[in-house]
Amino acid sequence: MASGDLVEILPHCPPSPTPVSLLYPRNRQLSPRVRVFMDWLRAQMPAQARSSASA
């Protein structure tokens, strides 16, 4: 802890998957910042999670 580094202490007990939803009004144009965030978040999600969410 003194170095400030994060250390994984339970590698054999990963957290359960948590769904993530992005909600925005369809009748309004998205700001560029929101669009960039959505694109970044989509890139962070595993492909399997994205495909099951859109099905």
mmCIF file of the N, C-alpha and C atoms, coordinates in Angstrom:
data_MODEL
# 
_entry.id   MODEL 
# 
loop_
_atom_site.group_PDB 
_atom_site.id 
_atom_site.type_symbol 
_atom_site.label_atom_id 
_atom_site.label_alt_id 
_atom_site.label_comp_id 
_atom_site.label_asym_id 
_atom_site.label_entity_id 
_atom_site.label_seq_id 
_atom_site.pdbx_PDB_ins_code 
_atom_site.Cartn_x 
_atom_site.Cartn_y 
_atom_site.Cartn_z 
_atom_site.occupancy 
_atom_site.B_iso_or_equiv 
_atom_site.pdbx_formal_charge 
_atom_site.auth_seq_id 
_atom_site.auth_comp_id 
_atom_site.auth_asym_id 
_atom_site.auth_atom_id 
_atom_site.pdbx_PDB_model_num 
ATOM 1   N N  . MET A 1 1  ? 0.815   -1.199  0.000   1.00 0.00 ? 1  MET A N  1 
ATOM 2   C CA . MET A 1 1  ? 0.000   0.000   0.000   1.00 0.00 ? 1  MET A CA 1 
ATOM 3   C C  . MET A 1 1  ? 0.860   1.264   0.000   1.00 0.00 ? 1  MET A C  1 
ATOM 4   N N  . ALA A 1 2  ? 2.012   1.179   0.542   1.00 0.00 ? 2  ALA A N  1 
ATOM 5   C CA . ALA A 1 2  ? 2.858   2.365   0.628   1.00 0.00 ? 2  ALA A CA 1 
ATOM 6   C C  . ALA A 1 2  ? 3.221   2.917   -0.752  1.00 0.00 ? 2  ALA A C  1 
ATOM 7   N N  . SER A 1 3  ? 3.357   2.024   -1.755  1.00 0.00 ? 3  SER A N  1 
ATOM 8   C CA . SER A 1 3  ? 3.720   2.480   -3.101  1.00 0.00 ? 3  SER A CA 1 
ATOM 9   C C  . SER A 1 3  ? 2.535   3.064   -3.857  1.00 0.00 ? 3  SER A C  1 
ATOM 10  N N  . GLY A 1 4  ? 1.319   2.774   -3.407  1.00 0.00 ? 4  GLY A N  1 
ATOM 11  C CA . GLY A 1 4  ? 0.134   3.277   -4.090  1.00 0.00 ? 4  GLY A CA 1 
ATOM 12  C C  . GLY A 1 4  ? -0.310  2.419   -5.252  1.00 0.00 ? 4  GLY A C  1 
ATOM 13  N N  . ASP A 1 5  ? 0.345   1.278   -5.474  1.00 0.00 ? 5  ASP A N  1 
ATOM 14  C CA . ASP A 1 5  ? -0.025  0.384   -6.574  1.00 0.00 ? 5  ASP A CA 1 
ATOM 15  C C  . ASP A 1 5  ? -1.246  -0.439  -6.202  1.00 0.00 ? 5  ASP A C  1 
ATOM 16  N N  . LEU A 1 6  ? -2.100  -0.688  -7.192  1.00 0.00 ? 6  LEU A N  1 
ATOM 17  C CA . LEU A 1 6  ? -3.232  -1.579  -7.003  1.00 0.00 ? 6  LEU A CA 1 
ATOM 18  C C  . LEU A 1 6  ? -2.758  -3.015  -7.141  1.00 0.00 ? 6  LEU A C  1 
ATOM 19  N N  . VAL A 1 7  ? -3.216  -3.877  -6.256  1.00 0.00 ? 7  VAL A N  1 
ATOM 20  C CA . VAL A 1 7  ? -2.825  -5.273  -6.277  1.00 0.00 ? 7  VAL A CA 1 
ATOM 21  C C  . VAL A 1 7  ? -4.087  -6.118  -6.249  1.00 0.00 ? 7  VAL A C  1 
ATOM 22  N N  . GLU A 1 8  ? -4.211  -7.022  -7.198  1.00 0.00 ? 8  GLU A N  1 
ATOM 23  C CA . GLU A 1 8  ? -5.354  -7.924  -7.226  1.00 0.00 ? 8  GLU A CA 1 
ATOM 24  C C  . GLU A 1 8  ? -5.189  -8.953  -6.112  1.00 0.00 ? 8  GLU A C  1 
ATOM 25  N N  . ILE A 1 9  ? -6.192  -9.055  -5.248  1.00 0.00 ? 9  ILE A N  1 
ATOM 26  C CA . ILE A 1 9  ? -6.058  -9.962  -4.104  1.00 0.00 ? 9  ILE A CA 1 
ATOM 27  C C  . ILE A 1 9  ? -6.920  -11.214 -4.228  1.00 0.00 ? 9  ILE A C  1 
ATOM 28  N N  . LEU A 1 10 ? -7.918  -11.206 -5.095  1.00 0.00 ? 10 LEU A N  1 
ATOM 29  C CA . LEU A 1 10 ? -8.770  -12.383 -5.285  1.00 0.00 ? 10 LEU A CA 1 
ATOM 30  C C  . LEU A 1 10 ? -8.927  -12.687 -6.784  1.00 0.00 ? 10 LEU A C  1 
ATOM 31  N N  . PRO A 1 11 ? -7.849  -13.063 -7.469  1.00 0.00 ? 11 PRO A N  1 
ATOM 32  C CA . PRO A 1 11 ? -7.942  -13.267 -8.921  1.00 0.00 ? 11 PRO A CA 1 
ATOM 33  C C  . PRO A 1 11 ? -8.868  -14.425 -9.303  1.00 0.00 ? 11 PRO A C  1 
ATOM 34  N N  . HIS A 1 12 ? -9.085  -15.370 -8.419  1.00 0.00 ? 12 HIS A N  1 
ATOM 35  C CA . HIS A 1 12 ? -9.943  -16.515 -8.725  1.00 0.00 ? 12 HIS A CA 1 
ATOM 36  C C  . HIS A 1 12 ? -11.418 -16.234 -8.416  1.00 0.00 ? 12 HIS A C  1 
ATOM 37  N N  . CYS A 1 13 ? -11.757 -15.025 -7.988  1.00 0.00 ? 13 CYS A N  1 
ATOM 38  C CA . CYS A 1 13 ? -13.136 -14.651 -7.660  1.00 0.00 ? 13 CYS A CA 1 
ATOM 39  C C  . CYS A 1 13 ? -13.512 -13.358 -8.383  1.00 0.00 ? 13 CYS A C  1 
ATOM 40  N N  . PRO A 1 14 ? -13.654 -13.401 -9.705  1.00 0.00 ? 14 PRO A N  1 
ATOM 41  C CA . PRO A 1 14 ? -13.999 -12.168 -10.427 1.00 0.00 ? 14 PRO A CA 1 
ATOM 42  C C  . PRO A 1 14 ? -15.425 -11.738 -10.112 1.00 0.00 ? 14 PRO A C  1 
ATOM 43  N N  . PRO A 1 15 ? -15.737 -10.462 -10.266 1.00 0.00 ? 15 PRO A N  1 
ATOM 44  C CA . PRO A 1 15 ? -17.106 -9.999  -10.017 1.00 0.00 ? 15 PRO A CA 1 
ATOM 45  C C  . PRO A 1 15 ? -18.054 -10.531 -11.082 1.00 0.00 ? 15 PRO A C  1 
ATOM 46  N N  . SER A 1 16 ? -19.312 -10.616 -10.751 1.00 0.00 ? 16 SER A N  1 
ATOM 47  C CA . SER A 1 16 ? -20.303 -11.059 -11.734 1.00 0.00 ? 16 SER A CA 1 
ATOM 48  C C  . SER A 1 16 ? -20.508 -9.953  -12.766 1.00 0.00 ? 16 SER A C  1 
ATOM 49  N N  . PRO A 1 17 ? -20.883 -10.329 -13.984 1.00 0.00 ? 17 PRO A N  1 
ATOM 50  C CA . PRO A 1 17 ? -21.110 -9.313  -15.019 1.00 0.00 ? 17 PRO A CA 1 
ATOM 51  C C  . PRO A 1 17 ? -22.250 -8.381  -14.615 1.00 0.00 ? 17 PRO A C  1 
ATOM 52  N N  . THR A 1 18 ? -22.088 -7.120  -14.923 1.00 0.00 ? 18 THR A N  1 
ATOM 53  C CA . THR A 1 18 ? -23.105 -6.121  -14.624 1.00 0.00 ? 18 THR A CA 1 
ATOM 54  C C  . THR A 1 18 ? -23.524 -5.458  -15.926 1.00 0.00 ? 18 THR A C  1 
ATOM 55  N N  . PRO A 1 19 ? -24.826 -5.454  -16.219 1.00 0.00 ? 19 PRO A N  1 
ATOM 56  C CA . PRO A 1 19 ? -25.269 -4.820  -17.468 1.00 0.00 ? 19 PRO A CA 1 
ATOM 57  C C  . PRO A 1 19 ? -25.055 -3.304  -17.420 1.00 0.00 ? 19 PRO A C  1 
ATOM 58  N N  . VAL A 1 20 ? -24.765 -2.748  -18.571 1.00 0.00 ? 20 VAL A N  1 
ATOM 59  C CA . VAL A 1 20 ? -24.587 -1.307  -18.705 1.00 0.00 ? 20 VAL A CA 1 
ATOM 60  C C  . VAL A 1 20 ? -25.508 -0.830  -19.816 1.00 0.00 ? 20 VAL A C  1 
ATOM 61  N N  . SER A 1 21 ? -26.229 0.247   -19.553 1.00 0.00 ? 21 SER A N  1 
ATOM 62  C CA . SER A 1 21 ? -27.119 0.826   -20.556 1.00 0.00 ? 21 SER A CA 1 
ATOM 63  C C  . SER A 1 21 ? -26.785 2.293   -20.743 1.00 0.00 ? 21 SER A C  1 
ATOM 64  N N  . LEU A 1 22 ? -26.858 2.729   -21.973 1.00 0.00 ? 22 LEU A N  1 
ATOM 65  C CA . LEU A 1 22 ? -26.687 4.141   -22.292 1.00 0.00 ? 22 LEU A CA 1 
ATOM 66  C C  . LEU A 1 22 ? -28.032 4.660   -22.786 1.00 0.00 ? 22 LEU A C  1 
ATOM 67  N N  . LEU A 1 23 ? -28.579 5.628   -22.098 1.00 0.00 ? 23 LEU A N  1 
ATOM 68  C CA . LEU A 1 23 ? -29.875 6.188   -22.462 1.00 0.00 ? 23 LEU A CA 1 
ATOM 69  C C  . LEU A 1 23 ? -29.697 7.644   -22.853 1.00 0.00 ? 23 LEU A C  1 
ATOM 70  N N  . TYR A 1 24 ? -30.351 8.026   -23.939 1.00 0.00 ? 24 TYR A N  1 
ATOM 71  C CA . TYR A 1 24 ? -30.302 9.404   -24.373 1.00 0.00 ? 24 TYR A CA 1 
ATOM 72  C C  . TYR A 1 24 ? -31.563 9.683   -25.193 1.00 0.00 ? 24 TYR A C  1 
ATOM 73  N N  . PRO A 1 25 ? -32.019 10.936  -25.218 1.00 0.00 ? 25 PRO A N  1 
ATOM 74  C CA . PRO A 1 25 ? -33.233 11.266  -25.984 1.00 0.00 ? 25 PRO A CA 1 
ATOM 75  C C  . PRO A 1 25 ? -32.970 11.176  -27.487 1.00 0.00 ? 25 PRO A C  1 
ATOM 76  N N  . ARG A 1 26 ? -33.807 10.445  -28.188 1.00 0.00 ? 26 ARG A N  1 
ATOM 77  C CA . ARG A 1 26 ? -33.630 10.275  -29.633 1.00 0.00 ? 26 ARG A CA 1 
ATOM 78  C C  . ARG A 1 26 ? -33.937 11.549  -30.417 1.00 0.00 ? 26 ARG A C  1 
ATOM 79  N N  . ASN A 1 27 ? -34.740 12.415  -29.857 1.00 0.00 ? 27 ASN A N  1 
ATOM 80  C CA . ASN A 1 27 ? -35.136 13.619  -30.601 1.00 0.00 ? 27 ASN A CA 1 
ATOM 81  C C  . ASN A 1 27 ? -34.139 14.766  -30.451 1.00 0.00 ? 27 ASN A C  1 
ATOM 82  N N  . ARG A 1 28 ? -33.007 14.514  -29.817 1.00 0.00 ? 28 ARG A N  1 
ATOM 83  C CA . ARG A 1 28 ? -31.982 15.544  -29.664 1.00 0.00 ? 28 ARG A CA 1 
ATOM 84  C C  . ARG A 1 28 ? -30.667 15.057  -30.246 1.00 0.00 ? 28 ARG A C  1 
ATOM 85  N N  . GLN A 1 29 ? -29.927 15.975  -30.816 1.00 0.00 ? 29 GLN A N  1 
ATOM 86  C CA . GLN A 1 29 ? -28.617 15.626  -31.356 1.00 0.00 ? 29 GLN A CA 1 
ATOM 87  C C  . GLN A 1 29 ? -27.633 15.438  -30.206 1.00 0.00 ? 29 GLN A C  1 
ATOM 88  N N  . LEU A 1 30 ? -26.851 14.376  -30.282 1.00 0.00 ? 30 LEU A N  1 
ATOM 89  C CA . LEU A 1 30 ? -25.858 14.112  -29.241 1.00 0.00 ? 30 LEU A CA 1 
ATOM 90  C C  . LEU A 1 30 ? -24.695 15.079  -29.357 1.00 0.00 ? 30 LEU A C  1 
ATOM 91  N N  . SER A 1 31 ? -24.198 15.501  -28.219 1.00 0.00 ? 31 SER A N  1 
ATOM 92  C CA . SER A 1 31 ? -23.003 16.342  -28.241 1.00 0.00 ? 31 SER A CA 1 
ATOM 93  C C  . SER A 1 31 ? -21.815 15.479  -28.649 1.00 0.00 ? 31 SER A C  1 
ATOM 94  N N  . PRO A 1 32 ? -20.802 16.073  -29.236 1.00 0.00 ? 32 PRO A N  1 
ATOM 95  C CA . PRO A 1 32 ? -19.616 15.295  -29.613 1.00 0.00 ? 32 PRO A CA 1 
ATOM 96  C C  . PRO A 1 32 ? -18.995 14.576  -28.423 1.00 0.00 ? 32 PRO A C  1 
ATOM 97  N N  . ARG A 1 33 ? -19.016 15.165  -27.250 1.00 0.00 ? 33 ARG A N  1 
ATOM 98  C CA . ARG A 1 33 ? -18.439 14.523  -26.062 1.00 0.00 ? 33 ARG A CA 1 
ATOM 99  C C  . ARG A 1 33 ? -19.196 13.248  -25.705 1.00 0.00 ? 33 ARG A C  1 
ATOM 100 N N  . VAL A 1 34 ? -20.516 13.308  -25.783 1.00 0.00 ? 34 VAL A N  1 
ATOM 101 C CA . VAL A 1 34 ? -21.315 12.125  -25.463 1.00 0.00 ? 34 VAL A CA 1 
ATOM 102 C C  . VAL A 1 34 ? -21.060 11.037  -26.498 1.00 0.00 ? 34 VAL A C  1 
ATOM 103 N N  . ARG A 1 35 ? -20.983 11.392  -27.765 1.00 0.00 ? 35 ARG A N  1 
ATOM 104 C CA . ARG A 1 35 ? -20.733 10.416  -28.834 1.00 0.00 ? 35 ARG A CA 1 
ATOM 105 C C  . ARG A 1 35 ? -19.370 9.749   -28.636 1.00 0.00 ? 35 ARG A C  1 
ATOM 106 N N  . VAL A 1 36 ? -18.348 10.527  -28.313 1.00 0.00 ? 36 VAL A N  1 
ATOM 107 C CA . VAL A 1 36 ? -17.013 9.972   -28.084 1.00 0.00 ? 36 VAL A CA 1 
ATOM 108 C C  . VAL A 1 36 ? -17.033 9.027   -26.888 1.00 0.00 ? 36 VAL A C  1 
ATOM 109 N N  . PHE A 1 37 ? -17.733 9.412   -25.821 1.00 0.00 ? 37 PHE A N  1 
ATOM 110 C CA . PHE A 1 37 ? -17.827 8.544   -24.652 1.00 0.00 ? 37 PHE A CA 1 
ATOM 111 C C  . PHE A 1 37 ? -18.527 7.241   -25.006 1.00 0.00 ? 37 PHE A C  1 
ATOM 112 N N  . MET A 1 38 ? -19.621 7.309   -25.741 1.00 0.00 ? 38 MET A N  1 
ATOM 113 C CA . MET A 1 38 ? -20.343 6.098   -26.135 1.00 0.00 ? 38 MET A CA 1 
ATOM 114 C C  . MET A 1 38 ? -19.466 5.194   -26.990 1.00 0.00 ? 38 MET A C  1 
ATOM 115 N N  . ASP A 1 39 ? -18.737 5.765   -27.920 1.00 0.00 ? 39 ASP A N  1 
ATOM 116 C CA . ASP A 1 39 ? -17.846 4.967   -28.763 1.00 0.00 ? 39 ASP A CA 1 
ATOM 117 C C  . ASP A 1 39 ? -16.730 4.326   -27.932 1.00 0.00 ? 39 ASP A C  1 
ATOM 118 N N  . TRP A 1 40 ? -16.182 5.078   -26.975 1.00 0.00 ? 40 TRP A N  1 
ATOM 119 C CA . TRP A 1 40 ? -15.134 4.535   -26.108 1.00 0.00 ? 40 TRP A CA 1 
ATOM 120 C C  . TRP A 1 40 ? -15.680 3.394   -25.261 1.00 0.00 ? 40 TRP A C  1 
ATOM 121 N N  . LEU A 1 41 ? -16.864 3.588   -24.685 1.00 0.00 ? 41 LEU A N  1 
ATOM 122 C CA . LEU A 1 41 ? -17.447 2.555   -23.838 1.00 0.00 ? 41 LEU A CA 1 
ATOM 123 C C  . LEU A 1 41 ? -17.741 1.294   -24.643 1.00 0.00 ? 41 LEU A C  1 
ATOM 124 N N  . ARG A 1 42 ? -18.245 1.456   -25.842 1.00 0.00 ? 42 ARG A N  1 
ATOM 125 C CA . ARG A 1 42 ? -18.517 0.307   -26.714 1.00 0.00 ? 42 ARG A CA 1 
ATOM 126 C C  . ARG A 1 42 ? -17.224 -0.459  -27.008 1.00 0.00 ? 42 ARG A C  1 
ATOM 127 N N  . ALA A 1 43 ? -16.136 0.258   -27.197 1.00 0.00 ? 43 ALA A N  1 
ATOM 128 C CA . ALA A 1 43 ? -14.851 -0.393  -27.483 1.00 0.00 ? 43 ALA A CA 1 
ATOM 129 C C  . ALA A 1 43 ? -14.323 -1.144  -26.262 1.00 0.00 ? 43 ALA A C  1 
ATOM 130 N N  . GLN A 1 44 ? -14.700 -0.710  -25.059 1.00 0.00 ? 44 GLN A N  1 
ATOM 131 C CA . GLN A 1 44 ? -14.233 -1.353  -23.835 1.00 0.00 ? 44 GLN A CA 1 
ATOM 132 C C  . GLN A 1 44 ? -14.987 -2.647  -23.530 1.00 0.00 ? 44 GLN A C  1 
ATOM 133 N N  . MET A 1 45 ? -16.188 -2.775  -24.065 1.00 0.00 ? 45 MET A N  1 
ATOM 134 C CA . MET A 1 45 ? -17.012 -3.943  -23.780 1.00 0.00 ? 45 MET A CA 1 
ATOM 135 C C  . MET A 1 45 ? -16.533 -5.142  -24.597 1.00 0.00 ? 45 MET A C  1 
ATOM 136 N N  . PRO A 1 46 ? -16.521 -6.312  -23.989 1.00 0.00 ? 46 PRO A N  1 
ATOM 137 C CA . PRO A 1 46 ? -16.179 -7.509  -24.756 1.00 0.00 ? 46 PRO A CA 1 
ATOM 138 C C  . PRO A 1 46 ? -17.193 -7.721  -25.880 1.00 0.00 ? 46 PRO A C  1 
ATOM 139 N N  . ALA A 1 47 ? -16.732 -8.265  -26.994 1.00 0.00 ? 47 ALA A N  1 
ATOM 140 C CA . ALA A 1 47 ? -17.608 -8.470  -28.159 1.00 0.00 ? 47 ALA A CA 1 
ATOM 141 C C  . ALA A 1 47 ? -18.803 -9.344  -27.812 1.00 0.00 ? 47 ALA A C  1 
ATOM 142 N N  . GLN A 1 48 ? -18.628 -10.330 -26.975 1.00 0.00 ? 48 GLN A N  1 
ATOM 143 C CA . GLN A 1 48 ? -19.718 -11.234 -26.598 1.00 0.00 ? 48 GLN A CA 1 
ATOM 144 C C  . GLN A 1 48 ? -20.827 -10.451 -25.882 1.00 0.00 ? 48 GLN A C  1 
ATOM 145 N N  . ALA A 1 49 ? -20.469 -9.551  -24.988 1.00 0.00 ? 49 ALA A N  1 
ATOM 146 C CA . ALA A 1 49 ? -21.454 -8.765  -24.252 1.00 0.00 ? 49 ALA A CA 1 
ATOM 147 C C  . ALA A 1 49 ? -22.224 -7.848  -25.199 1.00 0.00 ? 49 ALA A C  1 
ATOM 148 N N  . ARG A 1 50 ? -21.528 -7.264  -26.169 1.00 0.00 ? 50 ARG A N  1 
ATOM 149 C CA . ARG A 1 50 ? -22.208 -6.378  -27.121 1.00 0.00 ? 50 ARG A CA 1 
ATOM 150 C C  . ARG A 1 50 ? -23.190 -7.162  -27.974 1.00 0.00 ? 50 ARG A C  1 
ATOM 151 N N  . SER A 1 51 ? -22.804 -8.334  -28.446 1.00 0.00 ? 51 SER A N  1 
ATOM 152 C CA . SER A 1 51 ? -23.679 -9.096  -29.331 1.00 0.00 ? 51 SER A CA 1 
ATOM 153 C C  . SER A 1 51 ? -24.906 -9.611  -28.596 1.00 0.00 ? 51 SER A C  1 
ATOM 154 N N  . SER A 1 52 ? -24.769 -9.990  -27.334 1.00 0.00 ? 52 SER A N  1 
ATOM 155 C CA . SER A 1 52 ? -25.936 -10.477 -26.590 1.00 0.00 ? 52 SER A CA 1 
ATOM 156 C C  . SER A 1 52 ? -26.865 -9.326  -26.203 1.00 0.00 ? 52 SER A C  1 
ATOM 157 N N  . ALA A 1 53 ? -26.318 -8.128  -26.046 1.00 0.00 ? 53 ALA A N  1 
ATOM 158 C CA . ALA A 1 53 ? -27.143 -6.981  -25.688 1.00 0.00 ? 53 ALA A CA 1 
ATOM 159 C C  . ALA A 1 53 ? -27.969 -6.494  -26.867 1.00 0.00 ? 53 ALA A C  1 
ATOM 160 N N  . SER A 1 54 ? -27.444 -6.622  -28.066 1.00 0.00 ? 54 SER A N  1 
ATOM 161 C CA . SER A 1 54 ? -28.165 -6.128  -29.236 1.00 0.00 ? 54 SER A CA 1 
ATOM 162 C C  . SER A 1 54 ? -29.111 -7.170  -29.811 1.00 0.00 ? 54 SER A C  1 
ATOM 163 N N  . ALA A 1 55 ? -29.077 -8.397  -29.319 1.00 0.00 ? 55 ALA A N  1 
ATOM 164 C CA . ALA A 1 55 ? -29.934 -9.456  -29.837 1.00 0.00 ? 55 ALA A CA 1 
ATOM 165 C C  . ALA A 1 55 ? -31.341 -9.365  -29.306 1.00 0.00 ? 55 ALA A C  1 
# 
